[in-house]
Amino acid sequence: MSKQSAASIRSFLLQRTFIYSLLGFLVLFWVTNYAFNKSVERTAVEVAERVAKQTFNSMYLVMSQGWSRQQLEHFIYQMEQDNQQSDMHVSLYRGDKVDQKFGVMESPGLGQIHQEVLSTGESRLISSEGQVSYYYALTAKDVCTHCHTNVEEGDTLGVIEVTQKLDRSFFNAQKELILTLILVSPLPILLAFLATRHISSGVNRSINELAESIESIESVSDLARINQDRESITFKELQVIFSQVSSLASKLKDIAVDKELLEFEIRLLEKFVITSEVVKDWREYVCYLMVDINKVMNVYTMFSIFKVENEVFDLEVFWLQPPSRRTRELMEAAIMSRLEQDSPQFAMGGINLRHNTVNEQAEELDLDQEAVELQTKSLLVETPKIGGIVGIGVHSDTIQDSTKLLVLESILSTLLNVVGSVRAIYKYTKDLEYYATRDPLTNLYNQRMFWELLDYELDRADRHDYKAALLLLDLDNFKSINDGYGHSWGDKLLADFSISLQAALGKDAIISRYGGDEFVIVLPESDAAEASKVAERVMQTIRSHRLVYDANTDLKLTGSLGMGIYPDHAKNKKDLFMFVDNLMYRAKKLGKDQIALPEENELVDIFKEMSDKTLLVTQAIENRDLIPAFQPIVCSRSGDLHAVEVLSRIKLPGDQLMSANEFIEIAESIGKVHQLDYIVMEKAFSQVRDSGYGGKVFINLSPRSIVISDFIPTISHLAERYAIDPNTVVFEITERDTVKNIAVLESFVLNLKNQGFKLAIDDFGSGFSSFHYLKHLPIDYVKIEGEFIANMANDNRDMAFVRSISQLSQELEVETVAEFVESAEVMQLVADSGITFAQGYHIGKPILSLQEVIETQIKTPA
């Protein structure tokens, strides 16, 4: 659709003048005509009244002299003849008493108005469109009674009607008025035309001056040419417009960017795309940026400083060409002076300084103190939000150009965000890699990484035909340290001991923290003799380790250690671990604080113990001696019971219980862990039904269940049998080696969700797979790795990691559960971090009766 062309000011004024003149003509004609008509009507009324009275007076005068009847008839006849030749008509109407006295005369018939005037004796005036009628009552006077003996003074003898037609007068008046207005109308139109022409000429002259000023602008600097002299402008409104345009030009001069600079900035911004290559080689990326920037302005140096660790900062200085030694020293001093002046937090800690040169072959750059100080001081940009600063050093002509300075500041802001984001991503990736493989408290490898490294070393031993050793260390009575001195001192002791253990074993040993107070050591290319020497060194390290608690107390350690050799004592990693685990428990049975070495004459007994444990687990499954234990999960803020987690136990003779960590691996190795799950779930569902419990029930899902085809139908049948709402059952999945195919896991989880069951990730944060599960699977709950929770009160890194998981879960609308909540302090930190639910010994230990859990939480909420 084409755009309609706009009208000029002159044509607009002329058009409006003609329209308003026509409207004025019509209004003036109507008002004048109306006033004239009213004036004529008033005059006609006065004339009619006067004619009626004169007619009466004439009749009275003549009749008083003794008119005959013939003379009266002649008078009336002559009056009617006069009416025919005039717009005024006079008629005489006799009353009944006159007819009675003198006889009837031929006259017009009486109308209703005549009757009213005769009866009331009051004159009447009737005005209609184009005509005025006056009805004059003839009232008898004293002299009239001499002839009209049948009346009294004041009686009405008749009516004189005077009717005047005004149509001809109205028409003639309108004609004269129209002719007069037509003759006068050209004068206001001519005056309006002259005024319009004068106004439009003044407006056009002013607008042309502004247009010429605008057309002369070719660059930002030309904005000053806009004429600000308003003396030649005669209209106040146009002076205001010109003033605003001049003000706009002044503002644009400060904020506008030349096309060349704008195109450069756009091209530069296109390069600000963060890729894996940029994260990896970000220094080279900044060097490329310097080359592009120098195509439009001279930039000889750039620098950035970012926090990398507690109170440690990286300062990177980039040079376009090699600086002289004096220039480098001056620049370093200038940067540090600026940091100390504007950002003291960047100068408090240590500084890692590094210089980078874009073109090593270029001529050496030599600057004096004034140049370095000027440009560094003038062009420093700070953004504390991401904890970093960037700066640019340029030549003095660039600083004097406000437009280029503005572009530089924009580049600095964008560069700060890009470099800051790159550094943050790099650090975050590094932290993720660290937490995926390391224990956050001791910095040793975690359990997941231990199994991967053990698998790798055993595979390498097979390929190269050598042996490998595995040591399992369990600290004796470590719980008493936590109970007696607090978990914070227990954590300090573990962390301090881990440092001593690493120092004693060196880099050849692979050391992992397997559990709370359990450590495993893999010794590549080691036989029994070499492993025994290492085991003795470990025991010496334990016995000699001290942690000062106060002036009178040192915290000490002892440990029980088991050792096994691959492939002498087992043919796979699971059996090797079980073998070493049995030896470690043997060392504890023998009195603790010692090593249980696999002597030849004891191997039969050890394998028999392993077989006995396998038989015990098999019999427990066959005899259904497995029983559930229930641990409460409460709301972190209110302490109300939200859910219970079902844990497996084996009932031993003498009412003793075997915990799951002692038999789950055996059940997995013999392929019966899913049967164990069925038994525990059925008994747990039975208690849920009998107790009337309506909260959530968390159940650990073994990895083997994923590949069992009848697992979902079986649990669905159990839920239906015990009237359990699937929506209240939450299955927990963890990162295990048995879950190799993520596609199989996704299919299993979707089938589980289709049946109405819910899903939780257990030990979230222990590896990369946790984040993969959260992204690709319909997760309802995230159970945060207990190690992070337990140490969040003492380690800022753990606290930051927990808060990050909490915030991520909130954005994904996933509920969070904190494990290992073992003190009121940790409970408060969990609530403050936004974590929804909590679980741990501070809230409640696992007990066999669900009803007791419910009653305990009602009486003493967390």
Secondary structure, 3 states (H helix, E strand, C coil): CCCCCCCCHHHHHHHHHHHHHHHHHHHHHHHHHHHHHHHHHHHHHHHHHHHHHHHHHHHHHHHHCCCCHHHHHHHHHHHHHHHHCCCEEEEEEECHHHHHHHCCCCCCCCCHHHHHHHHHCCCEEEEECCEEEEEEEEECCCHHHHCCCCCCCCCEEEEEEEEEECHHHHHHHHHHHHHHHHHHCHHHHHHHHHHHHHHHHHHHHHHHHHHHHHHCCCCHHHHHHCCCCCCCCCCHHHHHHHHHHHHHHHHHHHHCCCHHHHHHHHHHHHCCCCCHHHHHCHHHHHHHHHHHHCCCCCEEEEEEEEEEECCEEEEEEEECCCECHHHHHHHHHHHHHHHHHHCHHHCCCEEEEEEEECCCCCCCECCCHHHHHHHHHHCEEEEHHHCEEEEEEECHHHHHCHHHHHHHHHHHHHHHHHHHHHHHHHHHHHHHHHHHHECCCCCCECHHHHHHHHHHHHHHHHHHCCCEEEEEEEECCHHHHHHHHCHHHHHHHHHHHHHHHHHHHCCCCEEEECCCCEEEEEECCCCHHHHHHHHHHHHHHHHHCEEEEECCEEEECCEEEEEEEECCCCCCHHHHHHHHHHHHHHHHHCCCCCEECCCHHHHHHHHHHHHHHHHHHHHHHHCCCEEEEEEEEEECCCCCEEEEEEEEEEEEHHHEEEEHHHCHHHHHHCCCHHHHHHHHHHHHHHHHHHHCCCCEEEEECCHHHHHCCCHHHHHHHHHHHCCCCHHHEEEEECCCCCCCCHHHHHHHHHHHHHCCCEEEEEEECCCHHHHHHHHHCCCCEEEECHHHHHHCCCCHHHHHHHHHHHHHHHHCCCEEEECCCCCHHHHHHHHHCCCCEECCCCCCCCECCHHHHHHHHHHCCC
